[in-house]
Amino acid sequence: MEFLVIGCAVAFNFLVIKVKFEKKRFADGVLDVLLLAIITFLFSGSFGGLVVATVASAIISLFLLAFPPKLPSFKPPSLSK
């Protein structure tokens, strides 16, 4: 049963990230992937820790999908003067 729950949470998390990239929300998607990697690394000691990290990452993904972060845009300077 645990494997089914963790599988659904991981699939859901990746689908949310996929939607972000499809909507060209690259900064938000990259932030989401980085947070997933950091949380997974922090809780990688046990199976229970990985379950907690995956569910937490899915909740963070939902929050960032509903409330996009206001990240600075990095536009190259214009060459024309």
Secondary structure, DSSP 8 states (H G I E B T S, - for coil): -HHHHHHHHHHHHHHHHHHHHHTT-HHHHHHHHHHHHHHHHHTTTSHHHHHHHHHHHHHHHHHHHHS-----------S--
